[in-house]
Amino acid sequence: MKVAFIGLGTMGFPMAGHLAAAGFTTVVHNRTAATADRWLARHSGTAAPTPAAAAAGADVVCVCVGADADVREVLTGPAGALGALRPGATVVDHSTTSAELAVQIAGQAARAGVGFVDAPVSGGQAGAQAGRLSIMCGADPRTLETVRPVLAAYGSTITRIGPVGSGQLTKMVNQILVAAAIAGAAEALNFAAEAGLDTDLVLAAVGGGAASSWYLNNRGHTMVRDEFDFGFAVDWMRKDLRICLAEAARRGIPLPFAARAEADYAAAQERGDGGLDATAVIRLRRSETQAPHLDAG
């Protein structure tokens, strides 16, 4: 099976690597050619100069880019992959986008005789590198089964939620939960530090109980150490939350925690922290802290 992978960012780079390691004939395309060259230095495969060139002759095209506009460009733009695909091929979009876009692209793909799966992922950079991502899919069941072997190269959990668009809606659920977990960890760890507690001991104490979360256990120590040069950036988290809030507004669903988190990420961007890991919002809590310190004497 020939698989084209478009978008070699933090997530896409290792995901495409797993495809090559699994024995798929892998063709990659990235907007920055130097990144594709770096991928080729580590993995077997070829690079293509455009999305269309990558898709030519492919059975499956996987896309992992930034936002709605990027997906449109690489799939339906002047050099887009969709126009180069033969009938019977399938597009799998791992990007986090609006559900509306997924439905639109699926319609265009269907008219060309091409299948479509909206398949956003969760698990972060570490999950992508380990090949243990959770993939939430919106697709016709038969279409999903044709690409399941591809997804299994980097996904430990592959779940069909429902028709096209369901994957993106589920990713919104994921991001709402993630935003709440990060916000809770930031508030709690800032409180612990300001209260004079040993945060290593605090994390050991609460990490195994009801307050535990992936972010607390995997990012708690780095948050305390002010280390944010990894993972899922503030810029991307704010983008995702804006998608969540727009969908919620369309449906009349209140999202007060997500709205507060989106405002925090906007403030983090204003501080110049947009490129840092999303857990950098703890810096906002530190900057807001004005609690009086008790006189031990």
C-alpha positions, 0 to 999 in steps of 0.5 A: 500500500502506498501512503502519502503523508502531508505535514511533518510537524511535531506530530506528523514527523514521527507518525510518518516515520511509523508508517515507513517502519511498518513497511508502507511505501511512504511519500511525504510532503512538507511546506518547508522542504528542509523538514522533509529532507530531515525526515528522509535522513532518518526514514525510508521513503521519498519526498514530493514537492507538492501535495498533488505530487505526493498523492499521485498513485497513493492509496491513502493520503494522511494529512496533519497540518495546522488549521482549516485553511491549511487543510483546504490548501493541501487538499483542494488548493491549486496543487492540492492532493484531492485532485490527484487521487484516483477513485477508490483512494482515501483521505485521512485528516489527522488535523484538528479542524472544525467539524463543518470543514470535515463534512465539506471536504468529505463531500468534495472527496465523495464527488471524486470517488474518494473516501474520507475519514476525519481522524484527529489524534490525542496523545501529544508529541510523546504519544506520536513518537511512541506510536501510541496515539488515540485516534477518534474517527468520523467515517463510514465504517467500511471506509475506516476499515480500509485504512485501519492498518495505516492508522494502526502504525501509530495508533493504539486506540482507533475508535469510530465515533460516528459519521464524518464530523464526529471525530472532530466533535470528539476532539473538541470534547478532548480539548475541553477536558485537557484545558480544564486539566491544565488550568487545574494543575496550574492553579493547584501547583501555584498554590502549593508553591506559594504555600511553601510546600515541597512540590515534589512531595505534593505531586507524589501525594496527589498524583495517585489519588482522585486528583490525578490527571495525565497533565499533573503526572506528566507535566507537573514537575516541568511546570514547577521547573518553568520548563515549556520547550516541548509538547503542544503549544499555547498557539495551537491550544488557543486555536483548538479552544476557539473551534470548540467555542464556535461550535458550542455557540452554534449549538447554544451550549455553554462552555464557561471553563473553556472560555476562561481557558481561551482567555488565559491562552490569549493572555499567554500569547500577549506575554510572548509565550505562544510557542511554549507548551500549553502548560505555560499558563502557570506563568499567568497564575504566578504573575497574578499571585499577590497573597500575603506571606505569613510572618513565621516569627 
